[in-house]
Amino acid sequence: MMKLKIKTGDTVRIIAGDHKGTEGKVVSVDREKNKAIVEGANMVSKREKPSANNPQGGIVKKEAPLHISNLSLIDPKSGETTRVGYEVRDGKKVRFSKKSNEVI
């Protein structure tokens, strides 16, 4: 299993695939499959049967997972994509942006 540098709540840009250039917030991360769901990106149509929650049923739009390698974190300071690093600052392990050297 590889180290995931993208966490839930991060703002990311999709850097590969059909939705290249789309930005959004990470809703959830699946560590087992190395995939993440990005809010408003990679929307798919899915047919749902009628149920107690959705008595009408029908076609529902929902986000599909994207592989972590197709996502790049957006630097909060500059708004550009950046790589993520880890280091110990003041006795705590923190994530930081490699472009601006700011703690994320």
Protein Blocks (a to p, Z undefined) as FASTA:
>chain_A
ZZdfbdehiacddfedjkgoiacddfbdcfklopacdehiaiacddddddfklmngpadd
ddddddfklpccddfklopacddddddeehiacdddfklopaZZ
